Amino acid sequence: MKRIFFKYIAIIALTATAMSSCRKLEEEVYSSVFTDNFYQTSQDAEAALTAAYGALSYLYWGPGAVLCSDFSADQTYPRPVVGRNTLTLFSYDVDYSTQKSFSRAQQEGPLGIWQYSYKGIENANWVIEKVPAIKMDPTRRDAIVGEALFLRAFYYFTLTKNFRDVIIKTSPSKDESAIALPASPQADVFKQIYKDLDDAIAKLPSYSGSSPKGRPAKEVAIGLYAKAALYAGDWAIAKEKASMVINSGKYTLMPNILDVFDVGKEDMARTEVMFAFESESLPNNVNSYNWMMGLCGPPGNAGKEYGNTTYGSMFAYQGFYDSFDPEDKRRLLLATSYINRKNEVVPQNKITPITPKGVLIRKYRDPQSIGPISRNNVPILRLSDIYLIAAEAEFRLNGSTPVALEFFNKVRRRAFGQNMTLPSVYDMITLSLNTILQERSWELFAEGDRWYDLTRTNTFLTVIPAAVNDVYPVRTPMAKHRYFPIPQDEIRVNPNIKQNPDWQ
């Protein structure tokens, strides 16, 4: 991390410098090493929190936080250019050399996940240490610290599900000796995540219709707690926390799944989309939008409903499309044809030149985009995910009980357009782990989730070789691919960290 230490300094310095237009240029320069003159006012606290959110922009703008999962899994695949296929073919090395050669390693790859997550942790650490001493409204001060604690937990969750054992750092870097730390076992990482979320929950306000967009409420922290516990195998905790979110009544499933991904209904969708990377459609608003629209839309900007600048770089596997029940409304979020700008129907074999079986992803459409700049938010935590977490946790604890089935079937009924509170002909009458994972796949595709479901359950070695097509006819992951290698750049400058054993 020594290499990116100075980026941390720059972020705090720039934040402090840009905080207020009335400050004079001859005033003292701030840095992350000398901060006594910065953390003084409520405006300083808000600016520091903004810096902690900054890493989220880099993770989802690229959007590496989605692509590292989805290009590795069995739902979607990339056009084989600019090193994206190294994820799909599991051909990356510890240096991420191919992605680097195309300048994509940070924007779209595991290297960026490592660097930007630690950038976020560093900035969150400053907030957590310094803001409690600022004289300001105590309710807002607590909320600021609570948000920083949530963000730190989120960044650590992002790191450990990608790299397993990672560096735990809970104080800011005041000199370079503070950054050359060893990795901690994943069990300890989850303990730190739990602690941060416990502290965040105590400080954050509950969700309401007036809650700020893109900011975590108390229930979001509880929901992340449930998901982290599921990954850690703490089934009782996962069920408890997921049930708390559901029983709070703060969020509800939208009756129509298609509305969740209607860019014009995103404000309404906040009743279900608990936490998201919020995009803004403003000219030159770099890193405040994401590339999902451009990646998923047809090549050459050809589909008028998809967006005004699209590249045809990300598609769904035909096998994944075929796995849906034709009556499942979630299949309408995929397409095997589209209407071009001449109002002509483009058939499946003309969607993309790389295969006659192109399947478009319709979760990120914005026909009013400003070029590639779209308004599409990227969901990070949805209530449907929480229901499926509760179902899996109950199943792991007690088997296919009525409780597990009811959690599960709520999501399934919505998918088939049924009343979610009443039994339906589409209800499952018994559950298995495979059934739950498949439902999660149908519900959460193209949201950066599937690969981690396969790796946390260690089922990727059997699932992935069957997810092939004429673009990628052979895919052969190995056991070492369960986690990405720690970037060699980090190991070169940090003598105290060692490569993941399977990658040594």
N, C-alpha and C positions, 0 to 999 in steps of 0.2 A: 504493500500500500504506500510505500515511500514515494512511489512514482506519482501518485495522485494526491499526496498530502498537500501539495501546493495549490491544487485545484480547490481544496477545502478552504485554504486561506483566501483564495481569490473570491470564492462565493461570499464569505462573511464580509470581506473587504468591500466588494461591490455592493452588497446589500446595505451596508452601513453608509457607503458614500451616496447611494441613490435614495436614501430614506426620505429625505426632505429637500425640497427645492430651495429652502431658505438658508440652508447651511452653506458656509463660505468655503471656498476651495482651500484656503490656508489653514483650515482646521486640521486637527491631528488625523493621521491615517489609521484606520482600524485594521486589525487582522485577527486570525483565530488564535494567535499567540498572545497578543496584547489586547484584551477586550474590556478592560475596566471602564473605558470611556464610551462603550457602546450600549451595554445592557442597563440603561437608565430609565427609559420611558416606556409607556404602553406601545408607542409607535415602534420602538426598538424591538419589543417582544413580538409584535405582529410581523415585522420584517424578518426576524430570525425564524419564525415559524414558516413563513413563505419559502425561505431557503430550504427548510426541511422537506417541504412538499416538492421542491424542484426536481429531486431525483425521480419522483413519480412520473413527471413529464418525460424525462429521458427514457424511462423503462417502457412507457406506453406510446410514445410518439413514434419510435422506430418501426414497429413496436416489438422489441425483443422479448418482452414479458409474455407476449402471446405466441410469437413465432417459434421460440425455442421449444415450446410444448407442442404446438400444432403441426409443425413440419416434421417432428419426430414421431408423431402418433399415427393413428389409423383412420382419421377422418378427412384430413386435408393434406395437400402436398403443394410444393412450389413449382413454378416454371424453373427448369434447371439452369439458372443463371446466377451470376455474382456470388457464388459460393453458398447459396441457400440449400442446394442439394446435399451439402455435407451433413446437414442435420438429418435429412431423410435417409441418406445412405450410411450414416454413422461412420463417415470417413474423416471427421475432424481429428486434429491432433492436439497435444497439450498447449501448443502455441496458437491454435486457431488460425493457422497460416493462410489457408485459402480464403477465409473470410477477411483476414487482414489485407490480403492482396487486392481485394475489391473494396477496401475501406468500409466493410460492413460488420466487422467484428464487434464494435461497440453498439452500433445502431440496432442490429438484428440478432446478435449472438450472445452466448454465455459470458464472454468477456465483458460486455456491457452490463449484464445482470450483476456480475461481481463488482465492477467499479462503481456503478451508479447506486447500488444498494448500500455500499459502504460510504459513498458520498452522502446519502440520505441519513445514515446512522450518525455520521460525524456531525452533521448539522442539527439533528435531533438531540444529540448529546449536549450541545451547547444550550439549547433551549431548556432542557431538563435541569441542567446545572444552574443556569444564570437567571432564568425568568422568575423563579419563586421569590427572589429577593427584590424584585422591582415593585415600587409603590404604584399600584394601579387598582382598578376594580377587581376585587378578589375572585368574583365569579368568573369573569373573563380570564383572569390569570390562571385559575385552575383548569379552565377549558383548554387554554393554549398548551399548558403542560400535558394535559390529558391527550390532546391530539398528537403531540410529539412522542409520547409514550406509545400510542397506537401505531404511529408511523415506524418507530423503531422496531416494534414487534412485527409489523408487516414486512419490513425489509429483512429481518432475520428469518421470517417464515419463507420469504422468496429465496433467500440464500440457501437455507438448509434443504429445501425440497429440490434444489438444483445441484448442490455440491456436497450434501450430507454434513460432514464435520467442518465447521467454519470458525473464524475468529470471533470471539465475543468481546466487544469493546463497549463499555458503558460510561466512559468519561471522555471528554473531548481531548484532542491532541494539543498539548501545550508545548511540546517539543518533539523532535523526531524520534526520540527513544520510546515514546508512547505508542508507536504504531507497529513496531516489529514484534508482534505477539504470535504465539502458537495457536493452532486451531483447537477448539474444544469438541468433545464428543457430541454427537447429535442429541443425545439425551439431555445434556446440559443446555444446549441451544433451546430445546423445547421448554426447559425450566425457566430460562430467561424470558422467553415469549410469554409464558403463563404469568410470570411476575409483572412484566410490563403491562399486560392486559388487565390484570387485577387492579393495578394502580390507575390505569387509564379509565376503567369502568367506574372507579370511585370519584373521578373528576369530571367525566364528560356528561353533558346534559342528555336527556332522552330525546328521541326523534320527535319532531312535530312538523307540520306543513310549512313552517317558517324556518326550518333548519337550513343553514347555508348549503348551497350545492357543493358537492365534492368534498365535504367535511364529514368525518365519522361522528355519529352519535353513539351514545352508550350501547345501544342494541347492536350496532355494527361491530364494536369491540367484542361484545359477547359472541356474535356470529363468527368472527375470526377465531376466537377462542375455541369454539366448537370445531371449526375446520382444522385448526392446528392439532387439537386433541385427537381427531380422527386420524390424521397422518401419524401421530405419535402412538396410535394403538390404545389410547386411553378412552375406551368405549363409554364408560359411565360418565366421564366428564363431557365427552362429545354429546351424548344424549341430553345430559342436564342443561348444557349451555344452549344447544339447539332448541330444546323445549322452552327455555326462558324467552328466546327471541319470538318463537311462534306464539306463546301464551301472552306475550306483552301486548299483542293486538296492534302494535305500531305499524306493522307492514302487512300487506295483503297481496295475494297473487292476482294479477290482472286477469279478467275473464277470458281474454283473447290473447294467446301467446304472440300473435303477429303484432299486436300493439306495443309489445315490449321493445320491438326493434323498428318501430316507425319513428323516424327522426323528428317528425312533427308532434309526437306525443311523448317526448322524453320527460317533460315535466310531470305528466300524469304517471309515467312509468316509475317514478321515484317511490311509489307505494310498494313496488317490488324490488327495484334495483337499489339495494341498500347502500352500495358504495361503488363508484365508477370513476374512471379517468374521464374528466369532463372536457370535451372539446369545444373550441370556440371557432366560429367561421368568420375570421377577420383577416383582411389582407396583411401579409408580412408578419403574421402572428406565429412565429416559429416556436415549435415545441408546445403549443397550446392546442394543437389538433393531432390527429394520428393518421397513419397511412393505410388503415384497414380498408377504407373505401376504395382507394386507388389500387390496392393489391387485389381486391376481390371482384372489382368490376371488369367487364369485358375489355379486351385489348383495344387500343386506339380510340379510347373515349366513346366507344360505339353504342353503349346502352344508355338511352336517355334517362331511365329511371335510376341508374346506378350512381351517376355522378358526372361532372363535367370534365374531369381528367382521371381516367382509369387505365390500368396497364395490363390487366389479364395475367397476374402473377401468382394467383393462389386459387386453387380449385378443390372441390371435394371429390373423393374417390367414388367411382360408380358403385362399388360394393357397399359403401356407406349409404349412399342414396337409396339403393335397393333394399337396405335393411329396414327401412321405415315401413310400417303399415300404410297403405295408400290413404287411409282415413285419418292418419295422424297429421294434424295441422302443422306440426313442426317441419314436415317435409316441404311445405310451401316456402320455407326459408332457404330452400335450395331450388335450383332451376336447371332444366335441360334445354331451354330455349330462351330467347329474349327478343324484345322489340328494339330495332335499331332506330337511328335518328330519321330514317325515311319511313318510319312506321311499318317496316317489313319484319316479318318473323324470321329470326335467325335460328336455324335448327341446330341440334346438338353437335352434329359433325362439322359445323362451321364456327363453333364458339371460340375455339383456339386452334392454332396450327400445330400444337404439340401432341394432340390426341383427338380422335373422333368422338371421344366420350367425355368431353368437358362438362363438368357440373359446376354451375355458378353458386356462390354463397351470397345470400340476400340479407344478411344481418346488418350490413353496414352500407346502406344506400342513402345518398343525399343528392337528389336531382337539382338542388339549389346551391351546390358547392361552389366556392370561388376557386376555380381550377381544382387542384388537389386538396384544397383546404375545406374540410367537411365539418359538419356539426355533430357527427356520430360519436356518442360516448362509448367507451369500452367497459362493459360490465366487469366488475371485480368480485362482487359478492351479491348474489340474488337470493330472494326468499325461497325460490324453488330449490336452490342448492341446500339451503338450511333444512328444508323438509326431507331431502334425500340423505343428508347427513344424519338426521334424526332416525330415519328408517334404517340406515345401515348400522348405526350404533346400537339400536334396539335389536336388530337381527343378530349382530355379533354377540350381544349379551344373552339374549333369550330365544333366538330362533325366529321363525316366521309367525310372530304373534299378531293378534288383531291390531295392537298398537303400531307395530312396524308396518303392517299392511295399510293402515289408514294414513300414516305419514306418506307412504309411497304413492298410494292411489290418488291422493289430492293432486299431485303433479300430473299423473297419468290422465285423470279425468279432464283436467284443463286442456291437455294436449289433444284430446278427442272432442273438445267442444261441449263437454258435459257439465252439469251442475256439480261443483266441486264438493258440496256437502252431502251428496246422496250417492249411494252405491250405483254403479253403472255396469253395463255389459262389458266394458273395457277393463274393469278392475282385475288385477292379478289376485288369485286366491291363495297362492303360496309364493314365497320368495326364496331366492338363492343369491349368493354373492354375485354371480355372473349376471343375474337379472337386474340387480341394483346397479352394477357398473354399466350395463347396457343402457339403462334408463338415464343415467347420468350422461352418457355419451350422446344420446339423442337430445337431451335437454340443453346441454352446455357446450355443444360443438362450436368451434371457432371462437372460443372465449378463453383460450390459454389454460385449459384444465385437464384435458384427457390424458396427456402423457404422464402427468403426476398421479392420476388414478392407476395407471398401468404400472408405474414404478413403485408406488407405495404398497401395492398388492403383489408386486413381483410377478406380474402376469405378462409383461411386455415381450418376453422371449418366445412365448407361444402365440401371442396376438399379432405382433408386427409382421412376421414372415408371411402371413396370409393377406396383409394389406398391401397389395401390389396392383399394378396396371401396366399398360404398354409404355408408359414413361419411366416407371420404376418397376421392372419385372422381377427383380430380386432384391430383397431387403433382409440383411442378416445381422441384427444386433447381437452383441455379446454381453456377458454378465457385467462387464465393466461399464457399459453404457447406461446402467441404472442411474448413475450420477455423472455429471459432466466433470472433466478434469479441472482442478484449480488452475487458473491461468498461469502459465509459466512465467509471465511478466511479474506476477506477485512473488513467486518463489525465488526469482533472481534477486529481488531486492529485499526480501524478508528471510533471513537465515533461520528463523524459528518456525517456519511453517513447512510442512512436508506434503508432497503430492498424495492424492487419494491412493490407497494401497493398490487398487486394481489398475491404476494408471502408471505405476512406478516401473 
